[in-house]
Amino acid sequence: MSALVTIFEASKSEEKISFNSAQLEMLNRSEEEIKYGRLYSEEDIEKLDSKWMN
């Protein structure tokens, strides 16, 4: 979510953005994942991808 805020702040636009309920739910879930440290590093994802591909 902070990445989205940074992007929006960088645009310096006064335009308001509206999200539909599915988008809001996805953002809320992402916030929760971050809050509780349920994150994967790029290295972790590459390892998972490699396992999945083999």
C-alpha positions in Angstrom: 0.0 0.0 0.0 2.9 2.4 0.8 4.2 1.8 -2.8 0.8 2.9 -4.1 0.9 6.0 -1.9 4.3 6.9 -3.2 3.3 6.5 -6.8 0.2 8.7 -6.3 2.2 11.3 -4.4 4.8 11.4 -7.1 2.2 12.1 -9.7 1.2 15.3 -7.9 -2.2 15.0 -9.3 -5.3 16.2 -7.5 -7.4 13.5 -9.2 -9.2 11.2 -6.7 -9.0 7.5 -7.3 -11.8 5.2 -6.6 -11.4 1.5 -6.0 -14.1 -1.1 -6.4 -14.8 -3.6 -3.6 -12.6 -6.3 -5.1 -9.6 -3.9 -5.3 -10.2 -2.7 -1.8 -10.3 -6.2 -0.5 -7.0 -7.0 -2.3 -5.4 -3.9 -0.8 -6.6 -4.8 2.7 -5.3 -8.3 2.4 -2.0 -7.0 1.2 -1.8 -4.6 4.2 -2.5 -7.5 6.6 0.2 -9.7 4.9 2.7 -6.9 5.4 1.6 -6.2 8.9 2.1 -9.8 10.0 5.4 -10.3 8.1 4.0 -12.8 5.6 6.3 -11.7 2.8 8.5 -13.5 0.3 11.9 -12.2 -0.9 12.7 -12.2 -4.6 15.1 -15.0 -3.8 12.4 -17.0 -2.1 10.1 -16.6 -5.1 12.8 -17.6 -7.5 13.3 -20.8 -5.5 9.6 -21.5 -5.4 9.4 -20.9 -9.2 12.3 -23.2 -9.8 10.7 -26.0 -7.8 7.4 -25.5 -9.6 9.0 -25.6 -13.0 10.9 -28.8 -12.4 
